[in-house]
Structure formats: structure tokens, C-alpha cells
């Protein structure tokens, strides 16, 4: 952070960027006497504080912030209490900070077990797999132990209108199916992509396996994922590709070659694998769970413009506990911490925003983008009064900054470009805002499809020696770069101040 020490020294010498500051902020800093106080707030945004927010949210007390659980709501109340202490008003249901919606969920009590038996007689072999190296338990698996013959059913898709059925010619009743994520189409034609989208959802694949009578499921791709469905009697887990390789031993095929064959021909390659698997899951279903977004508001000071709102959001939830806590530090305690840092500064700033600024901490993102869907159907401000929705997801390490969508919305982006040039001097990237046609993977897509202007804050570049862990128990605060988080929060503080006070910004 040497650049800020230099800037502070220049201020003391009376040689600071005062002229440049006034040039950049002339439209929203009517009283030059506010300049010093504004910069004090700017410098109060601290990497130490931001890392502290991440450490709190990643702590075992919240058990990975799985939406629907009491532990997630404890984290939500902690965020709400911070905003209350900063004077940020509640903007949820009935004068509270919480915007509630239904959220069925399952508690995973332990990692369960997975084994595969192959061969016979003297050649019989049982492979006992270990968590977390080889498999993760299914977040929405039913409880129990099941054993059965293993059948590979490709992508697990039945799509009559596409003349495609992975279950054709195989009987999986009472057996354990092996399924790959995704769809057989790997091209870029938009119409074809859209046609396959409904079959790419994890929920469809699990539901389809249950409809065909499968007793268990091994989902290739070791990821902790609550964005699945619960089917009574279906026990499942997520397996590493190494386990998939083992399942193909003795078939004359490899898992990788089979996937390539399916994609090349866009046709099923389903088969019995000649193995027996046993899956144990220790789970508890809560079908009537509820959870909430956390919503806080800094009301605009202008009698007319205060009815317009800028939304800054990021998902508060993570993937929970699956035999051990998955802390969700990068995904997405980092984004939440960045928003909290900017929110505190905006609440303490001597420059009051003319427009309103809404802070939206989203629940149920990991379980299917449920919180963002709920907000777009039940907005606090009408869509036509929303200037833009900014999303922050996994904004916790790197060496540069990004503001996605700036090429599409230059009248919004210019405030953040100016803020970076005046104060931060980081590499800054932007891009077009492109409409997603595939399976939605982030809250920003939900807002975009609901016709909100949508942009995002992010980072770029890589810190040498830093690893990125996604839906992994190693996603801990120690893998983050607090200095870049500090600059993200400072970029938001200055840029949002400019945007909130720009009288012309957008139609």
C-alpha cells in the first residue's frame, strides 16, 4: 500500500492531487471544504477490516453459511447488525433487514462413505474412497446406505424433442447410475445451446435418474453443490474423475474417451460398468426451510433523485458443511466484505448521495440463484427506477481491477474509471455486457434476464503462489489478497459517490 502513503504525504505537503481531485469530483463535491473529510473516509477503508469481515463469515460458527440453516441466518443477522450500527436503514420485509423466501435444505451430518467392488474370486477387489480427496457427499442426498450395480448413463438426459435419451436400452432400476455434468452439445450456435439448457441443470439430472428408478447416483465432478434436488430414496455423491476412471476399468473404454465419443456423435454411449458401488449418506431433510436476503438502504438526499436506486449486491451464502466446514472465503465472503467496506464508507461520508444506494446481500445463490430471483420478482425499488445492479462474486485476490459491462454502459463506467485514475492507479479492465443464453451461473444473469442494467466489480491478474479453491474446504481467508479487496472497496466508494450524484447518468 505504498502508493497511499505517498498520497497521504503529498496531502500533508499541500502538493496533493487537489486540483485533479476537484476536476474529477467537481459535479458532486459542491463544497471544497469537504475534500479532506472525504479523503479521510477513503483512507479509513482498511484491508485489515475487510479481512476481519471475511474471517468472521468464514468461521466455524456459521458452518459454511448454507442457506436455510440457522447458521446462515446468524451470519445474516451479523451483517444486518453492522449496517444498523453504521446508520444504514433496513429495506426488507416489514421494516426489517430481511427479505424472506422459502428454502428447503438438507443438513449433512458427516462425510458418509463410498466404496466400489470389482472382479470376482481371487481377483475380487474393494476400493474404499476417502473424503475429501475422492468424493464429496451429496448436499441433497437422501439418508441411508445403498448398494447396486453401476451403470454409466452419460449425461443422464432424456430429451425426446432432441431425439436423445441416455437411458435408452439400459435398465437402471435399483442400480447406481454414473452421470456427467453438462450436455453432449459443445458448439456455439445459440438456438441449439438454448434447446439443451433445460437438460444441463443438476436438478433435472437427479430427478430424471429417480424417474428411471435409480437407487443411487455418482455425479462425475467433485464439487460441493447445494444446487441439486432432493428425491426420496435416492442416495448420491460427487466423485473425482479418478474414481470415474476406476469405474471404467475392464470395459475397454476410458471415461475421457467415452465423453469425447458422446460429444463427437451427439449420441448416447451408455453401458453397464460391471462394478458394484456402495454409497452411505448421513443427512437430514428440512422441506419447510426459509431463508432471507439482507437489504440495507442509504436514502438519497435529492427529493427527486432519491426515488432512483443503485444496487450493489453479492451472495452471502456458501455451500455449508459436508463432513467438514467449507468456509467460502473467496466464494463469497470476499464480495460481501468488499461491499461492507464500501457501505460503511458511504454511510460515514460527508458527501451524501443524491440517489439512493441499496446494499443487497443475497441468499440462496448456491442453491439455484433463489435470492436474486426473489428480489427481481419483489424489488424494493421498481426496475425502471433502478439505475444499475452491480454484482460482486469471488472478488478477493488478484493484482488488477475490473468493472464488467463498461463498454455497454460507458456513462456509468466513467465514474469508476475516473476514480481509479485519480486514486488507485491499478490496471482496470472492462467489457461488454453480454446476455447469457446458457444455464445461469450467477445472480447477475438473473438480474439481466429480468431486464435490469447489470454490471460487476471484479479483479484481474494473479498473485504468485496464491491458489484459487472453488467449493472446496481449502477456500479459507489465507488464500485472499486483502490489499486488492481494499482497492475494490475504495473504487466502489468513490465511483458510487460520483454515480449517485451525477444528475444525467442514464435515461
N, C-alpha and C positions, 0 to 999 in steps of 0.2 A: 504493500500500500504506500510506497514511497511517493507516488505522484500526488497523493493527498497531503502528505507532509509538506511537499514543495508548495502546493497551492496555499496551504494554511500559512506558510512562511511569507509568501508573496502578499497575502492579505494583510499580515501584520506590518509589512513594509510599505503598505499603501501602493504596491505595484501590481495588484492582483488583476484579474480579468474583469474589473468592474465595468469598463466600457463595453467589453464583449458581453458581460452578463446583462447589462441594460439593453444592449442591442437584441439579445436573444429573448429577453423577458419583458420588453417594453409593453407589449399588449396586455400582460396580466400582472405586472408589478407597478401599479399606479403610484405607489409611494416609495421612492428610492430608499427611504429610511428603513424599509422592511428588509432590505437586502441582507444585512448582517444577520438578522434573526433567521431569515430563510436559510442562509448557509449554515448556521449553527444546527438547524434541524437536519439539513442534508448530511452533515458530518456525524450527527448522532445515530445514523443508521449504521449499525455495527455488525461485523462478521461474527463477533463473539455472541451477540444476542441472537442472531439468526441461527447459528449452530446450536445454541441453547434451546430454541424452539424445536429444532429437529430432534435433539436428544430427548426432549420431553415426549414428543409424539412417538418416537421410536422405542420408548422404554417398555419393559415387560408388562407394566401395569395395564396397558391398553391392548395387549395380546394381538398385536398386528392390525388393530382397527378394522376388523371385519364388520361391514355394515349389517345392521340388525341386532348386533350384540350389545349388551350393556357396556362393554368396554369401549366400543366405538362411541357410544353416547357420552361416556366420561370424557373422551377426547373432544367431542363436540362442545361440551359444556366448558371445558378448559379454554377453547378458542373463544367462545361467547363471553366468558369472564374477562379475557384480555380486552376484547373490544369494548365491553362495558366500562372497564377501567380507563380506557382512552376517550370515553365520551362518544363512541360510535353507536348510533341508535339501533335498536332491534328493528328488523324489517321482515320478520317471519310471520307465522300464524298467530293471530290474537295478541299482538303486541309483544311477542317473544322473538328470540333469535332463531327459532326453529321452524322449518318448513317440512312438515311430516308427510311420509308416504309409506305404503306397505312394502315390507322387505322380508319375505320368508328366507330363512337361512338354516344352515346346519353347523353344529359345533363338532369339531374333530377333537376327540379326547387324546388320541395318540397316533403314532405313525402307522399302526396296523402291521401287515406283513404281506409279502409276495414271494411265491416260490414257483418254479417250473420243473416238471418231471419229464424226462425224455429217455428214450431207449427202453430196453427190457432185459430181464435176466441179469447176466453178469455185466451187461452194458448199461444197465439202468443207472441214471444219474439224476440227482435233485440239486438244482441251483437255488440257493436261498439268497434273495437280494436284500440290499440294505438301503434304508433311508438315511440321508437324503441323496446319496450318490447315484442310486439306481432307479428310484421311483419316488413320487410324491403321492400321498393319499388323495383320493377324490374329494374335493371340498363338499360336494353334494351327494356323495355316495350313501346308499342305504347301509345300515349296520349289518354285520354278520360275517360269516366265513362261507365262501362258495368254492367248489372245485369243479372243473369241467374241461372237456376237450377244447383245444384252441383252434379257432377258425379265423383266417385273415379275410376281411371284407373291405379291403381298400379304403375308400373314403367314407364308407358307411352310408352311401346315398341311395335313395330310391326316388327317381325323378322321371315319371312316365312321359311327361311332355318333352323331355330331353332325350328320350329313348335310352335311359341309363338306369341300371339297377345293380348295385354291388352285391345284393342278396340273391340275385337270380341264380338258380342251380345249386345253392348251398342251404343246408338246414342248420340253423343256429339255436334251435330250441333247447334250453337248458345248458347251453355251451357258453364259452367265453370268447368274445369277438375281439379282434385286434383292428384298430381303426387309425387311419392317418388324418391329421388336420388338413383343411383346405379342400380343394376341388380338383378334378383332373384337368380343367382348362387352365392353361398357363399363358394365354395370349393377351392382347391388349385391346381387342375390339370391344367397344363399350356395351353394345347391345348384348353380346354373348356374356360378358362379365356380369351384367345386371341379371341375366337369366339364371346364372349359377349362384348368385349371392344368397338366396334363402337356404341353400344347402351347405353353405360354408359355416353356418352358426353351430357352435358346440352343442347348443340345446337341441337342435334338430337331430344331430348325430346320435346323442344319447337317447332321445325319445324314439328314434327310428329303431335303434337296437332293441329297446324294450318292446316296441310293437312287434318285432320279429321273434320275440320270445327269448332273447339272450338273458342269461343269468348273471353274466359279468362282462366287463369291458376293460381292455387295456388300451389306453389312448397314447399313441406314439408322440413324444414331445414332452419332456419332463418340465412341466411348468405348474406352479401353484395357481389355480384358476377357479374362482367362485362364479365365473360367468358360464355356468353349466346348469343343467336341470336335474331335479330330483325325480327319480322313478322308483316307486316302492318295489323292493325285491331286486333291484339292480345294484350290484356292488362293483365299483370300478376304481382304477388308479391311473396315474400318468406315468409312463415309463420312458426311460432314457433310450436313445437309439441303439445303445449297446445291447439292451435287453431284446429289442426288436431283432437285432442281428442273431442273437441266440435262438430266437423262436423260429428262424428260417433255416437253422442248421438241418442238413439232411434232406432238404426239399429240392436241391438242385438249383435253387434261386437264392438271391440275396434280397434283403429288404430294399436296399437302394436301387437295385436293378429292376425290381418289381414296380416301384414307384415310377421310374423312368418309362417303363413299358406302358403303364396306365396313361401317363401324360402324352406319350408319343401317339398312341392309338385312340386316346379319349374313350377307352373301353375298360370294363372291369377286369381285374385279374384276382379272383377270389379263390381260396383253397383251404382245405384242412391242413394244419401245420404238423399234425402228428405228435403233439405235445399235450400235456395236462398241466394246467395252472391252478394255483390256489391263491385266492385273494382274501385277506381279512381287513375289515374296516370297523373301527370303533367310533361311531358318530351318533349324533342326537339331532333329530329334525325339529325345527320350530316353524311350523307353517303359518303362524299368525304374527310373525315378527313385523316390527315397524322401525323406521329409521328416519333421519332428517338431514336436509341441507342446513347449513348455518349461514344466516344472512344478516349483514350489518350495513348501515347506511350513514354516509356523511351527506346531509342535505345541502343542496346548492343554495347560495346566498342571493342569487338573482331571482326576483319574483316570477319572471317568465321562464328563464332557462332552467330553474330547479326542477321543472317537470320533465326535463331530459336527463337521461342517465347513462353513465359509462359503467359497464360491469367488468370487474376483474375477478376471475374465478379459477379454481383449481380443485381437484378432488382430494378430500380429506381421508377417505377410506383407503385401506390396503387389503391384503389377502388373508390376514388372520394368523391362526395357529394351526399347524399341520404336523404335530409331533414336536415341533419347537416353534418359537415365535419367528415370523417373517416380518422384520421391523419396518420395511417400507420407507427407508430413509430417503433415497433418491426418488422413489415412486410411492407417494408423492409428498412426503413431509417437506422435501426441499421446496416445492412450489408453494405449499402452504406457508412456510417460513418466509419466503420472499414476499408474498402478499401481506403477511402480518407486518413485516418491516416497513413496507410502503404505507400500509394503512395507519400505523402508529405515527409515522412522519406527517402524513396528510392531516391527521387529526390534530397534531400539535403545530402545524404550520401557521405562520402569521398571514399567509395568503390563502384566503378562503376560496374554495372553488365556486364558480358561478353555477355550474351544472352539478347535479347530484352524482355521487360515486357510490356504487353498490359493491360490496365485497361478498362473494358467493363461494362458500366452502362446501363442495359438492359431495354428497353421499351416494353410495351405490354405483360408482363408476366401474369398479372392478366386477360388479355383479351384473353388468349389462347396460351401463350408461343410464341407470334408472333415475338418478337425481337430476341430471341435466334434462332428461325427458320430462320429468315432473315440472321443473321450472319453466320450460318453454311452453307447456300447456297452462301453467298457472303463474305467469310472470308478475313480479312485484310492480314493474312499470310496463306499459304496453310496448309491444315490439316496435311500433312506429315511433315511439319516444326513446328508444334505445339507440344511442349513437354507435356503440360497438360493444361486442363481448370479447374480452381478452382471456385467453386460456393459458395457464401455466401447468405443465406436466413434465416431471423429471428435469427440473431446472436447478441442478445442483453441482455441476462441475464443468470444467472447460476453461478456455482462455479468451474467448470472444463472446459477443452478444448477438442476438438475432431478434428481429421483430417481424414475424411472418405476416404476409399479406400487404406489406407496404407498397408494393408495385400496383396493387389493385386499389388501395386507399391511400394515395400519397398525401392527401390533406390531413390525414390522421398521423401517418408515419413521420411527417416532417417535424413534429414536436419531439419525437424521440431521437431522431437524427440530430436535431439541434442540441438536445440535452447531452448526447454522447460527445459531440464535438466540443461543447463548452466545458464539460466537467470530467468525463470519464476516459475518453481517448482510447477506447477498446476497438478492435476490429468489429464492425457492425454489419450484419448480413440482413437482407430482406428477400422477399419472394412474392410471387403472385398468390392470390387466394383462389385455389382451385377446388371445384366441387368434387367431393368424393363419390364414386359410384360403387365402390366395393363395400364389404362388411364394415360398418363404422367401428373405429377403434379408439376414439377419444370423444370427450364432451364437446369439443369444438365442432365436430361433424354434426352432432345433434342440433346445436345452435344454427349451424349453417343450413341444414335441411329445413329448419323452421324459419328460414329467411331473415335471420339476424346477420348484420355485418359481423364477421368473425375474423379475429387476428390472434396472434400468440406471441408470448415472450419466451425466449429460449436462450441457449448458449451454443457456442461452436468451439471447435478445437479440442485438443486432448492434452491433459496433463500427464506428462511422462510418469509411468509407474502406477497410474491410477486405473483400476479395473471397474467396469460397469456391471452390476448384477441386477437382473430383472426377475422379479417374482422369485426371489432366492433368499435364503436366510442370511446370506452374506451382504445383503443390501443394508449396511449399517452407516451411522454418521461418519465413521472413519474413512469412508470412501468418497466423501464430498470435498469440494473446494470452497470453503466459506468465503474467500475473497471474491470469487465470481458471483456468489449469491448476494454479497453486499452491493456489488455494482448493478446487478439486476434490480434490486430494490431501489437503489438510488436513481437508476434510469426511469423506473416507474414513477417515483416520487416527482421528479422534475417534469417528465413528459406528460404525466396525467394532470399536473397542475396547469401546464400550457394548454392541453386539450380541453380541460374543463372550463377554461376561461377564454377560449377562442370563440368569439361571437358568431363566426361564419362557418366553421368546421365542415358540416355536411348538410345536405337538404333533408 
